[in-house]
Amino acid sequence: MSAPTLPTVSTAPTAVLPTPVRPHAPTGVAAPRRRALRAHLGTLAGTAVLAVLVWRLGTGAFLDGLRRIDGPTVLAALGIGLVTTVFSAWRWTLVARGLRIRLPLAAAVADYYRALFLNAALPGGVLGDVHRAVRHGRSAGDLGRGVRAVVLERVAGQLALMGVGAGVLLTMPSPVRAEARHLAPLVALALAGALAVVLALRMNRAPARRGRAVRTALGEARHGLLSRRNLPGIALSSAVVLAGHLTMFVLAARVAGSAASVAALTPLAVLALLAMGLPLNVGGWGPREGVTAWAFGAAGLGAGTGLGVAVVYGVLSLVASLPGVAVLVGRRYAARYTRSPSEPSEPSEPSESSYVDGVPAVSAVSSAKYSPKESARLSSSSFPFSAEPSEGRPMTPESV
């Protein structure tokens, strides 16, 4: 009887399979998804507000105000919109000049009209301003500085609205005056606490990064908004723009059939304008209608009337932005029918005299022509510079 055979053990090295790596989502995808989610949430919130208003007040308040809009009202809205747009564009040019960016007034007015129309026609209410900022930044050769110029311009308008609105709501009779006086100390404490939290978070950053970010932000705000050269014009333009919005609201109230005095309508208009700044709307619609209906009802003027006033105001604001359609169509037409450059011809064989230091003259000229210019590189980081980096022309105060 033979002994059982034992299995042989191989001493050859075995191949080690690599551990499969689980794919991870790119780090740059999370931020766009969050922005898209916020945009959709704002649109859904604005739609929900409008749905609740229609459910509670019906469609009569919407339709009654629209039937009252006539030709003279449309012309008045276009006139008011022209004044507010020109002064808003002028404020933008002042801020851009403070940030050392060239922006002619005519181009600023055209871009502002287009941004207003896109804000009114697209969900979110800010896509036009985003487009305006990106386009101006690219044309100026400094995208970041162009975007910050638009941000500071919008901040200037909001600061003027909040300053005037606080004075109006605290001094003039309004549905929120008593509550505002009681809440003013709490709001001040909340702002102080928020400022303390922001400062504490900034203290955790690296000293170099913290100091550079603070110096950059304060320097741009100082030069763009608070300099002696810009502050008077920015304050004047902001006051005119705010007066134009209040005038448009009073016009909408008269068209909607409200006989309330201007003094009674001013606090309600301020509340509506403050509600329009909330990023929870559909092309500006939603919070404005809800707040206006509530404010008119609390003031004893009727919630239905307030909803009609808000609807008419929204339609008149859209009418005032209609010149932006002409800007869009005109620039699209110009871009489509601009003659494309002709195809280059076949290069001929260079002669003996066509060489410079052993290099063909055509190649030397081409390399000199298409190499980045030193002035173009310096134009985005030094002052003064032109709106077109390739031109290299200095900007003078008269050219703004």
Disulfide bonds with the S-S distance in Angstrom:
none
